[in-house]
């Protein structure tokens, strides 16, 4: 696939490249070669377990009463915000949470309500449930200037009933494009830093859209987007600092930050809690998957809703602060395997009995938002879960 380079790059002379050093030249050549080979399997190690090896294969046989073995059952990375996740057996924990988690994000050009001025605003399955069918794939290559490859695949045409890629009707085409997973500063400097809105914040992020313009037009058509759609990548120097209920820098020894996650670095869910919720709506959704809630960590062992008052916990002896309960929106109404959105559930039932936090009394809570106590560590499936401290929670709204 031939990709047109940004005009600013195409106009650059070889002398300009050489002035910035041979490493910069090599980085850019590697990057452009990557873009021109989207139909070729990327080099490096492919990340993820695949559905046939999923640690959630037995999630519907699990009960709300938990069991004696308290542990990490499943780990997930979401490379592109609100798109399909990648299940892993172990993950590096970094200052933003899980490595590679929510480092990319699609945004749509919309008018600002007060002034009418156009701005880039993040999009999720709340607006476009078929984003569940956008499938990122990661190939890691640590010694490469690009750090590896992020491949993104999506259907070219929307079907009347959203279907997973594996079940699309014969003849339905898909499109795949590739980008650097974590490009060096020399590579990313070729792209402009643009303000993009995520909730009330407008951090600067790299706009990488110039090299995938035709693909983004096709993706916007698939979504039925009203405005232009672009793809952004986090800038390491422009990360959003985490405050609200999070432990302070003085306590942690470092400032907690996030990329494109909503509010906190890591999201945890108790499998028993989802199974208990499912027991109330089996007539509407027989198999409510924990994947609908898009957690990074799924734990098994504790009874349903035991997590509501956790304050400090450990995984394999490593400390995590349970900063806040997760206040739920209607995104879990979207089936993550098909992209179909239920008109009511599980949101309606959650709101009937899970409005448990006085800080957000009209909204249901399920799951916990975590801040790692260590700036860098490794987390693995099967590591033991321990409870260090429990106590009261009072949610501070995202918009405060």
Buried (B, 14 or more C-beta within 10 A) or exposed (E): BEBEBBEEBEEBEEEEBEEBEEEBBBBBEBBBEBBBBBEEEBBBEBBBBEEEEBBBEEBBEBEBEBEEEBBBBBBBBBBBBBBBBBBBBEBEBBBBBBBBBBBBBBBBBBEEEEEEEEBBBBBBBBBBBBBBBBBBBBBBBEEBBBBBBBBBBBBBEBBEEBBBBEEBEEEBEBBBBBBBBBBBEBBBBBBBBBBBBBEEBBBBBBBBBBBBEEBBEBBBEBBEBEBBBBBBBBBEEBBBEBBBBBBEEEEBEEBBBBBBBBBBBBBBBBBBBBBBBBEBBEEBBEEBBBBBBBBBBBBBBBBBBBBBBBBBBBBBEBBBBBBBBBBBBBBBBBBBBBBBBBEEBBBBBBBEEBBBBEBBEEBBBBBBBBBBBEEEBEBBBEBEBBBEEBEEBEBBEBEE
